[in-house]
Amino acid sequence: MPLPRFHDFPARRELMAILVKRNLLIRYKGSALGVLWSLLTPLAMISIYAVFAGVLGLRRELLGLGGATFDYLPFLVTGVVVWQFTSGSLGDSLPVIVGNANLVKKVAFPRALLPASTVLANGVNFLLTLAILVVYLLCTGALRPAAFGWIFAGAALQLVLAFGIAFLVSTANVFFRDTEHIVSLALLAWFFLSPVMYETKLQTAALARFLPEKAMSLLYLNPATGILACYRRGLMGMDLVPPGIPPAALWLSALSAALLLAAGIWVLHAGERRFGDIL
């Protein structure tokens, strides 16, 4: 019996809903507060960063950018919240096929449902965190909702990226059990190469000694750069791109995310035939 493929997804909505619900329940299994942690965790994170930023007096001058005082804490918290969805989806999807070996070997269903369900479960938590972030930005006076529509562009781009890397790493982990260690190192490097804690113009300033100005658009080949720019534009009214970089550079982030999704689908299709034998 051939395994169902991606075109079977619409017919498997109920199974997807069950898997997403299971992922959410497992996350808080045995916890006294249960799903309340979905609200308490971002609140605690914002409080910790507030104390951290207040003690160090983080301002624009600390980043070496000069100019007027920079309201750094909302900028940082927004970046971290957005990043956590991507990193959480990657981390949760990594063991999902190996961890469901019995299901994979005994039941015919689209294997992509497993990593996809971890992404959607993280998406549910992200929506709750995003709501808290909006309230926080409103309370601090940092919310600038005039360009709020850019949040949807960022969310769409982020989902494409998350599905792509989820398919890739979950499949790779079946064949190469060192994938977990490689991914953890790669994720750390990716975090610091992405403008989570700093403005993109800091990257352009550092690279100006090595690259011509026209090449700075290549920074947006990192899909996280474009995603963070969309969210900060929609929530805080910040510029999508630094001076000297055309707004069309955002399409490079979209292209990278789309290529990762295509690669993830191809790798999963190529590998799923051997899942039963290896697991």
N, C-alpha and C positions, 0 to 999 in steps of 0.2 A: 504493500500500500504506500503510494508516494506521500511524502510529508506535505502538509499544507504550506503555502508560501505567503508572501506579503499581501497578495491580492485577496487572501482569505480573512484579513484583519476585520473588515466590517461584520463578517459573520461570527467573529469571535469576541464581540464587544463584552458579552457577559463574562467570559473567561478573563479578559483583560481587567474588568472591574473587580473580579474576585482576587486576582493577583495583586492589584494595587491596594485593595483593602487589607490583604494579608500582610503586605510589606509594611503598611502603616501600623497594623496591630503588633507585628513582631518588634517593631522599633521601640514600642513602649510596654512590651510584655513584662509583667512582674513589677512594673513601676507603680508606686502609690499614687502619683499624680496623673499618670497616663498621658493623654493627649494635651493636657495643660502645659507639658514641657514644650510643645510647639510654640506657645506664647511666652513662657518663662525664659527659654533659652535666648531668643533675640533681645528680650528686655535686659537680661543679665549681661549679654555681650555689649550692648550699647552702654550700659552703666560702667562696665570695665574699661571700655575705650574712652569714655568721658573722663574717668579718673586718670587714666594713662595720659590723655592729651592735656588735662589740666595740670598735672604734676610737672610734665615736661614743658608746658607752655608752647605747644606746637603751633607755629605760625608759618607764614610763607617764607620768612627769612631763613627758617631752619632748613627748608628745602633748597636753599641757595638760589632762589628765583628772584629775590629782590621785590621791590614794589610795595604796594599797600598790604595791610594785614589780610591774611587769607583765612577764611573760616574753614579750617582744615578738618575738624571732627566730623561734620556732616558729610564732607567729601569722602573721608576714610570709611565711615560706617556704610555709606552707600556702596562703595567699592567692595567691601568685605561681604556684605549681604548678597550682592550679585554673584560674587565669586563662589560663595558657599554652595549655591545651587549647582554650579558646574562641577566643583570638586566633589560634592556629595553624590551627584549622579554617577560620576566616574568611579568613586570608591565603592558604592553600593552595587553597581553593575558588574564589577570585576569578578566576584565569586558566584554570581547568580546562576550560571549554567552548571558549574561544577557542584554547587550546593543543592541543586535540584536534579541530581543524576538519576534518581529513580523515576522521576516524572519524565525526564527526557528519554529514558530507555523504554518506558512502558506505554507512553501515550503519544499519539500522533497529533501534533498541533504546531503552529508556527513558532519556531524556537525564538524568533525575534520578540515574541511577547514577553519573555522573561526579562531581558535587559530593558525593554521599553516600559515595563511596569515599574521598574525601579526609578526610571526617569520621571514618570508621572507621579509616583509617590513622593519623590523629592519636590516635584512641582507643587503639590498640595501644601507641603510645609513651607515652600518658598512664598506662596500666595499669602499665607498667614504672616510670615515675616515681613513681606513687602507692605502689608497693611500697617504693621507696627512702625515700619520705617517711615511711611507717609505721615503718620501721626507725630513721630519724633521730629521730622523735618518741619512740620507745621508748627510745633511747639517752639522750635529753635529759630523760627523765622527764615529757614533756609529753603523752604518749599517754593518753587517757582513753576506753577503748573501751566503756564501759557503754551508750552510745547509738549503737553502731556502725551500726545499721540506717539511720540518717539518711544515711549515705554513699550508699546505693542510691537514696534519694529525690533526693539532689543529682545523682547520675549520670544518672538518668532525666530530670530537669529539664534538665540540661546537654545531653544528646543531642537533646532536642526543640528547644532553642534553637539548637544548632549546625547541625542539619539545616535549620532555618528560615532562618537567616542565610546558610548556604551556598547554598541555592536562590536566595535573593534576589540576592546579590552576583554570583554566577556568571552569572545571567541578565542582570542590569543591565550587566555588563561587555561583553556581546555588543553591546548597543545604544549604550552610552555609554562610550567608552574613557577618560573622565575619572574613571570610578568608582574606579579604583585610588587616585588622589590624595584623593578625597573620603573613601573608606573609611579610609585611613591617618590622616587628621585626626580622623574620627569615633571611630576606635578609641582614639586617644590621649585624647580627651575622655572617652570611656566608662570608660577605665581609672581616671582620677582621680575620676570621679563614682561609682565603685563602691568598696566598702569592702575593697579589696585590701590597702592599707597602713595602714588605720586602722579603728577599731571603728565600727559603725553609730551608736553613741551620740554620737560626735563630730559626725556629720551632724545628728542631732536637736538637739544643743546649739547648733550654728551656725544652724539654721533656726528655733529657738525664738523668735527675735526677729521673725520674719516670719509664721510659721504657727502656728495653734492646735495643741495636743497631739494632738487627734483626727485631724489631717491628716497626722501623721508616718507613718502607715501607707502613705501614697502613695510613700514611699521604696522600697517593695517592688514598685512597678511596674517598677523596674529588675530584670530577671530575675537579673542577676549578684548582686544583694544576697541574694536568697533562696538561690541556689546556694551562695554562700560560707558563708552561715549554716548550711546543711545539712552541709557538709563539716566545718566547725569544730565543730559539735555532735557529729558522729559520731567525729571524730578526737581532739578536745581537750576535749570535754564542755562547751563554751561555750554560753551562752544563745542560743536561736534568734532572739530579738528583744530589744531593749533594754527597760528598764522604761517602762511607759506605752504600749507598742505591743502589741496583742493578737496571740497566735500565729497567728490566722487571717489575718494580713497576708501570710503566706507564700503564700496562695492567689493573691494579686495577682501574685507572680512566676510562678507556674504559668500563670496566665491570660495574662500577657504573652508567655511562651514559646510557648504554644499558638497565640496569635494570630499570632505571627511565623512559626510553622510553616505555618499556614493561608495566610498571605499569600505565603510562599515557594512553596508548592505551586501556588497560583493564578497567580502571576507566571510561574513556569516553564511551566505548561500554556499560558498565553496567548502566551508568547514563542517556544516551541520550534518552532512552525510556520514561523517566519521565520528560524530559525537558518541553514538551508542557503543561503538567499538572501543573507544578510548576510555570512556567513563565506566 
